[in-house]
């Protein structure tokens, strides 16, 4: 059974579209890696555990650093619940809290 990568809803789709083009391309590349090789074979520097069931896809481009926060769901799905451009060294607590709140709706 293969993995699929999807976004939670239209809000997350809009967040992805707001990312710079090179960062979106990097997200698409990492999503393809996950789908072709399986999430268990894709590790750092591409993905990293944050807390609980929340993980991040690490994106770096010419225009800066961004993150896509995701959770795994039934049926070998990676569901992206939040994307944002990163301005500080540490992922802001408010971004983690927002992602965890959105993740509650994912089965």
DAPE-V986412 format. One record per residue. N is the residue number from 1. RES is the residue in three letters. PHI is phi in degrees with one decimal (NA if undefined). OMEGA is omega in degrees with one decimal (none if undefined). Layout:
BEGIN
n=[N N]
res=[RES RES]
phi=[PHI PHI]
omega=[OMEGA OMEGA]
END
This chain:
BEGIN
n=[1 2 3 4 5 6 7 8 9 10 11 12 13 14 15 16 17 18 19 20 21 22 23 24 25 26 27 28 29 30 31 32 33 34 35 36 37 38 39 40 41 42 43 44 45 46 47 48 49 50 51 52 53 54 55 56 57 58 59 60 61 62 63 64 65 66 67 68 69 70 71 72 73 74 75 76 77 78 79 80 81 82 83 84 85 86 87 88 89 90 91 92 93 94 95 96 97 98 99 100 101 102 103 104 105 106 107]
res=[UNK UNK UNK UNK UNK UNK UNK UNK UNK UNK UNK UNK UNK UNK UNK UNK UNK UNK UNK UNK UNK UNK UNK UNK UNK UNK UNK UNK UNK UNK UNK UNK UNK UNK UNK UNK UNK UNK UNK UNK UNK UNK UNK UNK UNK UNK UNK UNK UNK UNK UNK UNK UNK UNK UNK UNK UNK UNK UNK UNK UNK UNK UNK UNK UNK UNK UNK UNK UNK UNK UNK UNK UNK UNK UNK UNK UNK UNK UNK UNK UNK UNK UNK UNK UNK UNK UNK UNK UNK UNK UNK UNK UNK UNK UNK UNK UNK UNK UNK UNK UNK UNK UNK UNK UNK UNK UNK]
phi=[NA -95.7 -87.1 -124.7 -116.7 -143.7 -100.9 -67.9 -161.7 -66.4 -61.7 -68.5 -57.8 -65.6 -63.7 -64.8 -64.6 -75.9 -70.1 -59.5 -58.0 -67.8 -71.8 -61.8 -63.9 -64.3 -61.2 -63.2 -65.0 -68.9 -60.4 -65.7 -57.7 -63.2 -67.1 -81.9 -105.8 94.9 -61.3 -65.6 -96.5 -105.7 -123.3 -63.6 -88.7 -77.7 -128.8 -150.6 -74.6 -102.7 -169.0 55.0 -96.4 -93.2 -127.4 -129.6 -97.5 -93.8 -120.8 -131.3 -140.6 -61.4 -90.6 130.9 -110.0 -133.4 -135.3 -120.1 -89.0 -143.2 -129.0 -94.6 -133.0 -55.3 89.0 54.6 -112.7 -103.3 -111.7 -77.6 -108.2 -162.3 -129.0 -160.7 -86.0 -93.0 -111.7 -119.1 -66.6 -98.3 -63.6 -60.3 -59.8 -64.3 -68.8 -64.0 -61.9 -63.9 -63.6 -64.5 -64.1 -67.0 -66.8 -60.6 -86.2 -94.5 -98.8]
omega=[-176.3 177.1 171.4 178.1 -178.8 175.6 -176.4 -175.1 -178.0 178.5 179.2 175.6 179.2 177.3 178.5 -179.8 179.8 178.2 175.4 -174.8 -178.4 177.7 176.3 179.1 178.0 177.6 179.2 179.8 -179.6 176.5 178.8 175.5 -179.8 -177.6 -177.1 -173.7 -176.5 -176.8 -177.8 -179.7 179.9 -177.6 177.8 10.3 -175.4 -179.3 -179.3 178.7 177.6 176.7 -179.7 179.3 -176.6 178.3 177.5 168.3 -174.0 -174.6 177.2 178.6 178.8 -175.9 177.0 -176.5 176.6 177.6 171.4 -179.2 -176.7 171.2 174.4 -176.7 178.7 178.7 178.5 178.9 169.6 -177.4 177.9 -176.3 -179.7 170.8 -180.0 173.3 -174.3 -178.2 -177.5 -179.0 -178.3 177.5 -177.2 -178.8 -179.1 177.6 177.5 -179.8 179.0 179.3 178.9 177.8 178.3 -177.2 179.7 -179.1 -177.1 177.4 none]
END
